[in-house]
Amino acid sequence: MKKWVDLYQRHAAMREGGATLPADIRARLVRLSEMGHCDASIQGRFSSRTVGRLREWHVRPRFGTAGPERLKGVAHLESAHLSIQVLSDSRTSRIHQFTAEVQGQASGGQGWLVAVHLDDDRDPDVQDRGLGACSHPSFHCHVGTSLEAVPKVRVPLPDVGPVGALDWLLSLVIPDWEPAPWPAVRKALDVEQGTQG
């Protein structure tokens, strides 16, 4: 059980790194538009509103559209849409909740979804979802036809943080997005092990 308690504690600690989160997400949205995968106005439409002590961030729809942002030129999908939502403390920048999602249709018309969730820590029931920290880790992903498809699978994520999880999510549908290409990983490992000449 210790590994699940440790993971839960690392997920909780990761919530304190929210000060740069909006700028980090906006940088990814700029890159996404520069690569031609979405409308160029997306970074300006990632905006917030303050409600009491809470700041809600999301990508507003383009004028004349509704819902999540349409992605273009994604691998293996006929259609895809991206949504990102962040809920943080407006004074401390603590991340209460994070969601990033790509949903669409695969070839043949079957629905497809990948989602990353950091559950809202203000919700008193968040610790009691599922049967435990293994079946419903606070920072997890879903991959499948929908969020409602059974069995409802919640795969625990390591403590890569919301931005790392967003990079992972985008790399699934945009191969050129890969934040850690193997040659760079091998080089970093060689340097770490002191084997590079």
Secondary structure by P-SEA (a helix, b strand, c coil): caaaaaaaaaaaaacccccaaaaaaaaaaaaaaaaccccccccccccccccccbbbbbbccccccccccccccccccccbbbbbbbbbccccccccbbbbbbbbbcccccccbbbbbccccccccccccccccccccccccccccccccccbbbbbbccccaaaaaaaaaaacccccccccaaaaaaaaaaaacccc
